[in-house]
Amino acid sequence: MSADPTTGSVLLDEVEAFHRRFNVFPSEAAYVAVVLWDAHAHLLDCFDATPRLAFLSPEPASGKSRALEIVETVAPYPMVAVNASASALFRAVSGMSARPTILFDEIDTVFGPKAGDNEQLRGFLNAGHRRSGVMYRCVGDGANQQVQEFPSFCAVAVAGLGSLPDTILTRSVIIRMRRRARNERVEPFRQRVHEGEGHALRERLAAWADSVRDVVDGAFPAMPDEVTDRPADVWEPLIAVADAAGGDWPKRARAACVELVNASKADDKGSIGIRLLTDLRDHVLDGIDRLPTVSVLERLHSLDEAPWADMGGKPLDARGLSRMLREYMTADNAPIVARNIKAGGAVLKGYYASDLHDAWQRYCPPPAESPLLPLPPLPSRSEPPPR
């Protein structure tokens, strides 16, 4: 059956309006992403991967749980999980008659700084990102146990304070929630009143999904040129949904994709190694072709918002610097190591920008395009200060 783009675009407009009644998202792109995520959950079998939807904030009372509540009303077969174990989740996914949409609130209690690692749940969230994802477990009693695979492919939305493990963040559409300003108002959500409205939208989304399933299944939408690799995997299902809906949704989807992917790159500090490479490029060897190790360390230690002056209670030293940089390669595929530098008749060990250039190109985010504007000149002594 061919898709009716007018019907699809109007329906997504209504889902967006429903969110806007109860949620204040940080940008227009966030509304677009959340609505497309809602719709993609009804078409999950058409895709090779499903992005995680992550509502994150630095402080409580930022609207994360309410956002998850509204998603719950329109997503198919919602399963609300708070502190659920990985075993319970993958058994639910493999055992329910229909694939659930898992909504995990207070995810910081699992991955937060006081919670420690939870490798089983992390493994479930990572594996379930792709259609082929499975969890393997031993089933049976005593010596009669057998290895059994449990499918884990399902849509997952989470909400929590702080951040998430990098392996989950890179598989997620990230919505950075904020507390509402005094002039930002929403309609109070009354479950007994408004849940039925959301369920009516859910039924319409399911019916529309059935009407466009043949169009979406196997579709490979044109992605923005700058979105490749993992971010393209994350956004491809959402853009495919937008293309099926028609109207202005294809244009809005691609604009939102670029905006949120770029925002995630700006927020992503990367590994400590990438942070080191970036600081060396932007603050240490900026405009300098070589520098002795002692000078490199002095400059690193002087960076106010960098970790180098306190690495586990001690500043980064020459040995630690060498160990970290040896993990990366020069353009000649040799480890980056300190080399001899002649300085004032002496020979010191240090680092060459040419050795780091290839790693900068491969691993570091692009440098800032526009420098900071200069401060205005101070008034001369003969001029009175401005009032």
C-alpha positions, 0 to 999 in steps of 0.5 A: 500500500502506498503512503499518504504523506498528508495523513502522516505529516498531519498525524506527526504534527498532532503528536508534536502538539501533544508533547508541547502541551506537557513538555518543554524541550530545549530546542525545536530539534528536540521536538522533531527527534522525540516525535520521530522516535515515537513513530519509529517504535511502531515500525521497529521491524523495518529497521536494522537498528533502533536509537536509544532516546535519552532525556538527561539533565544536570539537576532534578525537576527538569522535566525528564520523567514527564517527557518519559510519561508522554512517550509512554502514552504514544509508544507501542506496548510500553514497559516502565522499568525502574531499577529493573535487572538486565535478566528481567528485561531481556526475558521480557523482550524475548518472552512477550507476545509483542516487542515492548518499548522499554522506558527506563526512568532514573537511569542514573541509579544504575550508571551514576557515580554512586552506582558503580558499573552494571555491565549486564544492563549496559550489555543489554542496552548495547546489544538491543540497539541492533536487530541482530542483538542477542543475550546469551545465558545458561538455562537449566539446572545443575549440570544440565544447563544449555546456552540459550540466546535471548533476542534483545532488539527493542526500542528503549527510552531512558531518563536520568541525571548526569550522563550515560556510559559512552557506549550507550550515548553513541547509540542515543538521540540525546535530549539535554533537559533543563528546568523550566524558566518562569515564563515557560508554562505547560499544561498539567498532565492528568493521567486520568484525563490525558492518557486516553488522548495519548492512547488515541494517538498511539492507535492512529500511529499504529494504523499509519505505520501499517499503511507505510510499512512497505514503503519504510521497510528496506528504505535507505534515506539520504542522510545529511553529508556531514552525518556518517558512521554511528550517528547515521545509524542512529538517525537513519530510522528517524529520517526514514519515518520523516520521509514516509510522513512527508510534508515538511517533516523530511526537511525538519528531520534532516535539520534536527539531525545535523543540529543534535549530532553536532551538539553531541559532538560538542558535548562529547569530551571523548576519551582521556586520550582524545582530550589530551590530543585536543589540548595539545593541538589547541593549547600547547602546540598551537602555532609551534612545531616542536616543544620539549616535554617539560614545556608540554607538561607545564602548559598542560598543567596550567590549563584551568579546566583540564585534568592534567594537574590532578591525575589521581592525586598527582599531576601528569608526568613525562612517563604518563604522557609518553604512555598515553601518546604511544597509543596513537600513531603518526602518519607513518604508522609508528607510535607517537614518541618523544624525540630529540629537540635541540634547544640552546646548545642542549638536546632535550626530549620533546614532541613534534606537531608533525608527529601528532597531525595525523592523530589530530585529523582522525580523532579530534573534533574540529577546532572552533571556527570563530575565535573569541572576540577581543575585549574592548580597550580600557579607557585612557587615564585622561578619560573618565570611566563610562557610567 
